[in-house]
Amino acid sequence: MGYLVVAHAMNVKPELEPLSTLPVSIGWSLHQDENATSFYLDTFKAGEERKWPFTSMPPIKDVPLELPQELAALSRIYKVLKDAQLADYFKRAFLNVNLALSKSLQLHVCSFCTDDDGLDFVCVSSNGELQRLRCVCGDLDITYELGTVMIQPLLIDGVEGTDASGLHDPENGIHVLSRNITPSSLLHAVASAETTRFLQAESPPLGLGSFDGLDVAPVKIAGSKIASLKPEVVAQKAWWRRW
């Protein structure tokens, strides 16, 4: 995996108490930009020594892999991606973390994970309901918005296109478009565009779109406690259900 950027962005400062219900396997830190207009949650393996924030995926051992029933269309698409060996680019557990965070925090949350090796995945949810998702999985650019999925097959030189025609099902909200668009050559193209849109910003945050990384790192304002790593702390109810 190449140059990786992972974060959960918000336009409002979240309450900290709901974050205490995260599984003990997930550590977190909350950051704000220099203008205090945007807030970024970093999630990572609890207890892990880290030099830089926003550079690792949250552990998924305590996160459900299956998507909620209301996202059955996305589960159907995932099966096709798996058969085409493209499923690694569609992060179901990461999406479930996003849904749980937005439900717990009662906020709009934009979660993204992207690198320079093909991963470019963004999801936006509000109060536990998915509002928008966009990702590139090989030669398929997939967009979900309010129950409708658009699949845009991409023209890539030297690559035999993935056959997604069997997914075309307008009655159930899945539309497969013609293969007539080439992929963007920009680094972190999807994450850059979607986070800029979500934050209503002039430029992408957290060094997205650049190999140079962050110009100014967001200020850390809160974080999980080492005490929360004690194994005897056991949730009485599965965390994603409580959220």
Residue frames as qw, qx, qy, qz and C-alpha x, y, z in Angstrom:
[[0.000, 0.890, 0.457, 0.000, 0.00, 0.00, 0.00],
 [0.460, 0.408, 0.002, 0.789, 1.42, 3.35, -1.04],
 [0.063, 0.134, -0.273, 0.951, 1.08, 6.85, 0.37],
 [0.289, -0.519, -0.799, -0.094, -2.00, 6.39, 2.57],
 [0.129, -0.177, 0.244, -0.945, -4.29, 9.07, 4.00],
 [0.372, -0.442, -0.808, -0.115, -7.20, 8.05, 6.26],
 [0.008, 0.026, 0.417, -0.908, -9.52, 10.32, 8.26],
 [0.054, -0.660, -0.747, -0.052, -13.08, 11.12, 9.28],
 [0.144, 0.144, 0.015, 0.979, -13.93, 14.78, 8.59],
 [0.114, -0.715, -0.675, 0.142, -16.64, 16.89, 10.21],
 [0.136, 0.610, 0.147, 0.766, -17.80, 20.48, 9.91],
 [0.515, -0.716, 0.019, -0.471, -18.81, 20.62, 13.58],
 [0.053, 0.455, -0.794, 0.400, -16.78, 19.79, 16.67],
 [0.693, -0.251, -0.630, -0.246, -18.09, 16.46, 17.97],
 [0.650, -0.627, 0.248, -0.350, -18.90, 15.57, 21.54],
 [0.194, 0.532, -0.817, 0.104, -16.16, 13.39, 22.99],
 [0.576, -0.194, 0.657, -0.446, -18.24, 11.10, 25.21],
 [0.898, 0.295, 0.089, -0.314, -19.70, 9.00, 22.36],
 [0.537, 0.617, -0.575, 0.022, -16.18, 8.18, 21.20],
 [0.302, -0.453, 0.765, -0.344, -15.63, 6.28, 24.44],
 [0.843, 0.101, 0.407, -0.336, -17.91, 3.55, 23.08],
 [0.582, 0.594, -0.526, -0.179, -15.43, 2.67, 20.34],
 [0.970, -0.110, -0.201, 0.087, -14.05, -0.86, 20.68],
 [0.552, -0.755, 0.267, 0.234, -10.94, -1.04, 22.86],
 [0.766, 0.070, 0.407, 0.493, -9.02, -2.18, 19.78],
 [0.364, 0.701, 0.276, 0.548, -9.49, 1.26, 18.16],
 [0.369, -0.467, -0.202, 0.778, -7.56, 4.28, 19.38],
 [0.264, 0.799, 0.418, 0.343, -8.51, 7.77, 18.27],
 [0.318, -0.367, -0.123, 0.866, -7.39, 11.38, 18.24],
 [0.237, 0.853, 0.464, 0.023, -9.37, 14.48, 17.33],
 [0.430, -0.148, 0.169, 0.875, -7.78, 17.35, 15.41],
 [0.258, 0.869, 0.361, -0.220, -8.95, 20.75, 14.17],
 [0.590, 0.497, 0.155, 0.617, -7.61, 22.91, 11.36],
 [0.369, -0.037, -0.217, 0.903, -5.96, 26.24, 12.04],
 [0.231, -0.263, -0.154, -0.924, -9.23, 28.12, 11.46],
 [0.220, 0.100, 0.821, -0.516, -11.25, 25.72, 13.68],
 [0.599, 0.256, -0.097, -0.753, -13.78, 25.30, 10.89],
 [0.836, 0.169, -0.467, -0.235, -13.07, 21.62, 10.18],
 [0.562, -0.514, 0.595, -0.256, -12.42, 18.70, 12.51],
 [0.672, 0.368, -0.622, -0.161, -10.69, 15.41, 11.73],
 [0.804, -0.404, 0.373, -0.228, -10.88, 12.15, 13.63],
 [0.375, 0.513, -0.770, -0.055, -7.93, 9.78, 13.30],
 [0.898, -0.244, 0.214, -0.296, -8.66, 6.13, 14.10],
 [0.421, 0.570, -0.702, 0.065, -5.90, 3.55, 14.51],
 [0.779, -0.146, -0.599, 0.112, -4.82, 0.41, 16.32],
 [0.505, -0.832, 0.043, -0.227, -4.99, 1.15, 20.05],
 [0.746, -0.565, 0.269, 0.227, -1.61, 1.31, 21.73],
 [0.782, 0.397, 0.189, 0.442, 0.23, 1.63, 18.43],
 [0.349, -0.616, 0.106, 0.698, 3.22, 3.97, 18.40],
 [0.518, 0.692, 0.423, 0.272, 2.70, 6.34, 15.51],
 [0.419, -0.179, 0.087, 0.886, 4.89, 9.08, 14.09],
 [0.145, 0.003, -0.281, -0.949, 2.23, 10.70, 11.92],
 [0.476, 0.321, 0.611, -0.545, -1.57, 10.91, 12.20],
 [0.658, 0.561, 0.076, -0.496, -3.98, 9.97, 9.41],
 [0.292, 0.576, -0.717, -0.264, -1.67, 7.29, 8.01],
 [0.016, 0.079, -0.995, 0.052, -3.30, 3.99, 9.03],
 [0.541, -0.299, -0.546, -0.566, -6.60, 2.19, 8.69],
 [0.565, -0.407, 0.435, -0.571, -8.62, 1.45, 11.83],
 [0.055, -0.138, 0.989, -0.019, -8.43, -2.19, 12.92],
 [0.594, -0.049, -0.340, -0.728, -11.49, -4.15, 11.82],
 [0.271, 0.005, -0.953, 0.133, -11.48, -7.18, 14.12],
 [0.071, 0.380, 0.722, -0.573, -14.38, -5.70, 16.13],
 [0.342, 0.391, -0.099, -0.849, -16.18, -4.23, 13.11],
 [0.725, 0.330, 0.584, -0.158, -18.90, -6.09, 11.15],
 [0.246, -0.182, 0.647, 0.698, -18.01, -6.81, 7.53],
 [0.146, 0.513, 0.789, 0.304, -21.54, -7.24, 6.21],
 [0.054, -0.152, -0.069, -0.985, -23.37, -4.08, 5.23],
 [0.380, 0.242, 0.565, -0.691, -26.82, -3.16, 6.60],
 [0.439, 0.413, 0.793, 0.092, -29.81, -4.55, 4.73],
 [0.287, 0.871, 0.237, -0.322, -30.76, -1.10, 3.45],
 [0.076, 0.753, -0.511, -0.408, -27.48, -1.11, 1.50],
 [0.824, 0.096, 0.559, 0.009, -28.26, -4.38, -0.27],
 [0.642, 0.766, 0.005, 0.012, -27.44, -2.82, -3.64],
 [0.054, 0.830, -0.550, 0.082, -23.88, -2.14, -2.48],
 [0.636, -0.307, 0.703, -0.079, -23.56, -5.68, -1.14],
 [0.829, 0.447, 0.335, -0.026, -24.62, -6.94, -4.54],
 [0.433, 0.860, -0.259, 0.075, -21.96, -4.81, -6.21],
 [0.338, -0.686, 0.639, -0.080, -19.35, -6.04, -3.73],
 [0.837, -0.001, 0.548, -0.015, -19.96, -9.64, -4.83],
 [0.721, 0.676, 0.085, 0.121, -19.21, -8.69, -8.44],
 [0.079, 0.886, -0.431, 0.153, -16.08, -6.81, -7.36],
 [0.630, -0.458, 0.622, -0.072, -14.95, -9.87, -5.39],
 [0.870, 0.286, 0.394, 0.075, -15.37, -12.12, -8.43],
 [0.554, 0.792, -0.041, 0.253, -13.34, -9.60, -10.45],
 [0.743, -0.173, -0.226, 0.606, -10.63, -9.48, -7.73],
 [0.141, 0.540, 0.018, 0.829, -11.38, -5.80, -7.10],
 [0.548, -0.696, -0.448, -0.122, -12.99, -6.15, -3.66],
 [0.609, -0.265, -0.284, 0.691, -9.92, -4.81, -1.81],
 [0.143, 0.203, 0.099, 0.964, -10.80, -1.32, -3.06],
 [0.473, -0.524, -0.338, -0.622, -14.33, -1.44, -1.61],
 [0.195, 0.193, -0.732, 0.624, -13.96, -1.03, 2.16],
 [0.525, -0.516, -0.570, -0.366, -17.10, -2.46, 3.78],
 [0.596, -0.467, -0.488, 0.434, -15.79, -2.42, 7.35],
 [0.261, -0.064, -0.057, 0.961, -14.56, 1.15, 6.92],
 [0.288, -0.381, -0.413, -0.775, -18.03, 2.11, 5.69],
 [0.610, -0.541, -0.577, -0.049, -19.54, 0.49, 8.78],
 [0.472, -0.299, -0.329, 0.761, -17.20, 2.53, 10.98],
 [0.004, 0.150, 0.177, 0.973, -18.40, 5.67, 9.21],
 [0.467, -0.483, -0.537, -0.510, -22.06, 4.74, 9.75],
 [0.631, -0.490, -0.532, 0.279, -21.46, 4.00, 13.43],
 [0.362, -0.133, -0.177, 0.906, -19.54, 7.23, 14.00],
 [0.149, -0.264, -0.258, -0.917, -22.21, 9.42, 12.42],
 [0.574, -0.518, -0.566, -0.286, -24.93, 7.66, 14.39],
 [0.616, -0.417, -0.452, 0.493, -23.09, 8.00, 17.69],
 [0.295, -0.171, -0.069, 0.938, -21.99, 11.60, 17.13],
 [0.242, 0.769, 0.558, -0.195, -25.28, 12.62, 15.49],
 [0.008, -0.739, 0.257, 0.623, -23.33, 14.46, 12.83],
 [0.777, 0.619, -0.096, -0.060, -22.53, 14.39, 9.15],
 [0.561, -0.572, 0.533, 0.272, -19.25, 12.48, 8.86],
 [0.698, 0.654, -0.262, -0.129, -17.11, 12.18, 5.73],
 [0.717, -0.448, 0.509, 0.158, -14.72, 9.22, 6.00],
 [0.679, 0.682, -0.249, -0.112, -12.03, 8.59, 3.42],
 [0.694, -0.421, 0.510, 0.286, -9.10, 6.27, 2.78],
 [0.661, 0.749, -0.033, -0.026, -6.88, 6.77, -0.23],
 [0.625, -0.497, 0.414, 0.438, -3.35, 6.01, -1.41],
 [0.255, 0.680, -0.444, -0.525, -1.19, 6.12, -4.53],
 [0.072, -0.200, 0.957, 0.196, -1.79, 2.48, -5.37],
 [0.260, -0.234, -0.788, -0.506, -5.43, 2.42, -6.48],
 [0.225, -0.537, -0.748, 0.318, -7.34, 2.89, -3.22],
 [0.056, -0.122, -0.039, -0.990, -9.72, 5.88, -3.37],
 [0.332, -0.484, -0.804, -0.097, -12.79, 5.41, -1.16],
 [0.081, -0.123, 0.273, -0.951, -15.07, 8.05, 0.40],
 [0.282, -0.526, -0.781, -0.181, -18.36, 7.74, 2.27],
 [0.118, -0.225, 0.223, -0.941, -20.57, 10.38, 3.86],
 [0.367, -0.463, -0.802, -0.087, -23.28, 9.53, 6.35],
 [0.219, -0.402, 0.184, -0.870, -25.60, 11.40, 8.68],
 [0.618, -0.252, 0.419, -0.616, -27.01, 9.98, 11.91],
 [0.545, -0.135, 0.826, -0.053, -26.12, 6.46, 10.85],
 [0.708, 0.554, 0.428, -0.098, -27.56, 6.63, 7.32],
 [0.526, -0.093, 0.464, 0.707, -25.40, 6.62, 4.22],
 [0.292, 0.797, 0.148, -0.508, -25.87, 9.77, 2.15],
 [0.578, 0.757, -0.273, -0.134, -23.14, 9.41, -0.45],
 [0.751, -0.355, 0.483, 0.275, -20.35, 7.04, -1.37],
 [0.630, 0.738, -0.213, -0.115, -17.81, 7.21, -4.14],
 [0.610, -0.495, 0.575, 0.231, -14.90, 4.95, -4.91],
 [0.575, 0.589, -0.487, -0.293, -12.79, 3.70, -7.77],
 [0.780, -0.233, 0.579, -0.046, -12.36, -0.06, -7.96],
 [0.583, 0.026, 0.649, 0.487, -10.02, -0.88, -10.78],
 [0.078, 0.121, 0.505, 0.851, -11.80, 0.27, -13.93],
 [0.236, -0.659, -0.668, -0.253, -15.12, 0.99, -12.21],
 [0.013, 0.172, -0.276, 0.945, -16.00, 4.40, -10.75],
 [0.322, -0.497, -0.803, -0.065, -18.89, 3.78, -8.34],
 [0.102, -0.206, 0.224, -0.947, -21.15, 6.46, -6.87],
 [0.260, -0.525, -0.810, 0.039, -23.98, 5.93, -4.40],
 [0.051, -0.091, 0.191, -0.976, -26.29, 8.77, -3.47],
 [0.504, 0.056, 0.345, -0.790, -29.54, 8.52, -1.53],
 [0.747, 0.145, 0.584, -0.282, -30.34, 4.99, -2.62],
 [0.760, 0.642, 0.016, -0.100, -29.17, 5.17, -6.23],
 [0.634, -0.423, 0.479, 0.435, -25.95, 3.64, -7.54],
 [0.582, 0.783, -0.142, -0.167, -24.19, 4.81, -10.70],
 [0.772, -0.276, 0.440, 0.367, -21.39, 2.64, -12.08],
 [0.412, 0.856, -0.206, -0.235, -19.13, 4.33, -14.61],
 [0.908, 0.005, 0.235, 0.347, -16.82, 1.85, -16.40],
 [0.092, -0.875, 0.275, 0.389, -13.50, 3.52, -17.24],
 [0.802, 0.573, -0.121, 0.114, -11.33, 3.32, -20.34],
 [0.477, -0.733, 0.455, 0.167, -7.86, 2.18, -19.28],
 [0.551, 0.630, -0.515, -0.183, -5.20, 1.39, -21.88],
 [0.355, 0.362, -0.855, 0.110, -4.10, -2.22, -21.84],
 [0.258, -0.017, 0.798, -0.544, -6.78, -3.28, -19.36],
 [0.249, -0.295, -0.820, -0.423, -9.64, -5.58, -20.30],
 [0.352, -0.347, 0.115, -0.862, -12.73, -3.96, -18.88],
 [0.147, 0.089, 0.891, -0.420, -14.66, -5.52, -16.02],
 [0.270, -0.336, -0.686, -0.586, -18.07, -6.66, -17.21],
 [0.091, 0.151, 0.616, -0.768, -20.55, -4.90, -14.92],
 [0.366, -0.097, -0.457, -0.805, -23.49, -5.09, -17.31],
 [0.466, -0.315, -0.824, -0.067, -25.19, -7.75, -15.21],
 [0.211, -0.327, -0.562, 0.730, -25.56, -5.22, -12.40],
 [0.158, -0.090, -0.222, -0.958, -27.69, -2.86, -14.47],
 [0.210, -0.482, -0.849, 0.047, -31.01, -2.87, -12.64],
 [0.043, -0.348, -0.026, -0.936, -32.73, 0.53, -12.73],
 [0.601, -0.536, -0.418, -0.420, -35.79, -0.76, -10.89],
 [0.774, -0.515, -0.269, 0.252, -33.58, -1.45, -7.88],
 [0.181, -0.972, 0.080, 0.129, -31.55, 1.72, -8.24],
 [0.600, -0.401, 0.492, 0.487, -28.43, 0.40, -10.02],
 [0.577, 0.802, 0.036, -0.153, -27.36, 2.03, -13.27],
 [0.684, -0.238, 0.426, 0.542, -24.38, 0.93, -15.36],
 [0.291, 0.848, -0.066, -0.437, -23.24, 3.60, -17.81],
 [0.822, 0.550, -0.057, 0.136, -21.35, 3.34, -21.07],
 [0.734, -0.383, 0.149, 0.541, -17.58, 2.90, -20.98],
 [0.461, 0.739, 0.211, 0.443, -16.62, 6.27, -22.44],
 [0.207, -0.943, 0.168, -0.197, -14.58, 8.08, -19.77],
 [0.674, 0.315, -0.507, 0.435, -10.90, 7.80, -18.87],
 [0.634, -0.608, -0.378, 0.292, -9.78, 7.80, -15.22],
 [0.079, -0.983, 0.130, -0.098, -8.33, 10.88, -13.57],
 [0.734, 0.340, -0.374, 0.453, -4.54, 11.06, -13.44],
 [0.166, -0.719, 0.303, -0.603, -4.61, 13.06, -10.20],
 [0.332, 0.067, -0.841, 0.422, -3.38, 11.58, -6.94],
 [0.010, 0.343, 0.743, -0.574, -6.23, 10.90, -4.48],
 [0.097, -0.194, -0.439, -0.872, -8.65, 12.22, -7.12],
 [0.443, -0.538, -0.642, -0.320, -11.89, 10.97, -5.57],
 [0.517, -0.537, -0.474, 0.468, -10.97, 11.76, -1.96],
 [0.248, -0.127, 0.014, 0.960, -9.75, 15.23, -2.94],
 [0.205, -0.301, -0.458, -0.811, -12.93, 16.08, -4.83],
 [0.522, -0.537, -0.634, -0.193, -15.36, 14.62, -2.30],
 [0.497, -0.475, -0.431, 0.584, -13.76, 16.09, 0.83],
 [0.137, -0.018, 0.097, 0.986, -13.46, 19.52, -0.77],
 [0.347, -0.401, -0.534, -0.658, -17.14, 19.32, -1.61],
 [0.572, -0.531, -0.618, 0.096, -18.11, 18.11, 1.87],
 [0.465, -0.450, -0.285, 0.707, -16.07, 20.74, 3.72],
 [0.249, 0.926, 0.266, 0.101, -16.96, 23.46, 1.20],
 [0.515, -0.638, 0.236, 0.521, -13.26, 24.24, 1.08],
 [0.386, 0.825, -0.263, -0.318, -11.09, 25.80, -1.59],
 [0.416, 0.524, -0.743, -0.026, -8.56, 22.96, -1.54],
 [0.849, -0.189, -0.488, -0.072, -8.38, 19.36, -0.27],
 [0.503, -0.774, 0.297, -0.245, -7.40, 18.85, 3.39],
 [0.808, -0.416, 0.417, 0.031, -4.64, 16.81, 5.00],
 [0.183, -0.549, 0.677, 0.455, -2.27, 16.94, 2.04],
 [0.705, 0.366, 0.606, -0.039, -4.63, 15.11, -0.29],
 [0.611, 0.781, 0.129, 0.031, -3.54, 15.26, -3.91],
 [0.199, 0.865, -0.433, 0.155, 0.12, 15.86, -3.08],
 [0.872, 0.023, -0.400, 0.281, 3.12, 13.66, -2.36],
 [0.221, 0.499, -0.387, 0.743, 4.49, 16.46, -0.20],
 [0.402, -0.396, -0.756, 0.332, 2.00, 15.74, 2.58],
 [0.218, -0.867, -0.435, 0.104, 0.67, 18.27, 5.06],
 [0.291, 0.623, -0.104, 0.718, 1.77, 21.90, 4.88],
 [0.236, -0.405, 0.456, -0.757, 0.23, 22.65, 8.28],
 [0.323, -0.164, -0.930, 0.069, -0.82, 19.75, 10.49],
 [0.493, -0.629, -0.301, -0.519, -4.20, 20.07, 12.23],
 [0.105, -0.483, 0.611, -0.618, -3.92, 20.65, 15.95],
 [0.486, -0.224, -0.844, 0.041, -4.66, 17.67, 18.18],
 [0.326, -0.463, 0.162, -0.808, -7.31, 18.65, 20.73],
 [0.754, -0.283, 0.396, -0.440, -8.30, 15.29, 22.26],
 [0.482, 0.350, -0.789, -0.150, -7.46, 11.59, 22.19],
 [0.874, -0.294, -0.340, -0.182, -8.27, 8.18, 23.61],
 [0.410, -0.733, 0.484, -0.247, -6.72, 7.24, 26.93],
 [0.329, 0.376, -0.865, 0.041, -4.17, 4.49, 27.38],
 [0.362, -0.087, 0.757, -0.537, -6.33, 3.24, 30.29],
 [0.757, 0.274, 0.068, -0.589, -9.00, 2.28, 27.78],
 [0.538, 0.418, -0.709, -0.181, -6.74, -0.50, 26.53],
 [0.328, -0.270, 0.817, -0.390, -7.29, -2.59, 29.66],
 [0.285, -0.022, -0.875, -0.390, -8.67, -5.95, 28.50],
 [0.022, -0.342, -0.861, 0.376, -11.17, -6.16, 31.37],
 [0.310, 0.394, 0.117, -0.857, -13.18, -3.32, 29.87],
 [0.147, 0.190, 0.910, 0.338, -15.86, -5.27, 28.04],
 [0.363, -0.035, -0.171, -0.915, -18.82, -3.71, 26.27],
 [0.459, 0.142, 0.757, -0.443, -22.17, -5.10, 27.41],
 [0.668, 0.602, 0.390, -0.196, -23.55, -4.74, 23.92],
 [0.665, 0.232, 0.374, 0.603, -21.88, -4.88, 20.51],
 [0.190, -0.463, -0.044, 0.865, -20.62, -1.36, 19.92],
 [0.039, -0.038, -0.538, -0.841, -22.04, -0.97, 16.43],
 [0.257, -0.550, -0.763, -0.221, -25.52, -1.95, 17.69],
 [0.293, -0.651, -0.423, 0.558, -25.36, 0.48, 20.59],
 [0.114, -0.307, 0.218, 0.919, -24.31, 3.19, 18.17]]
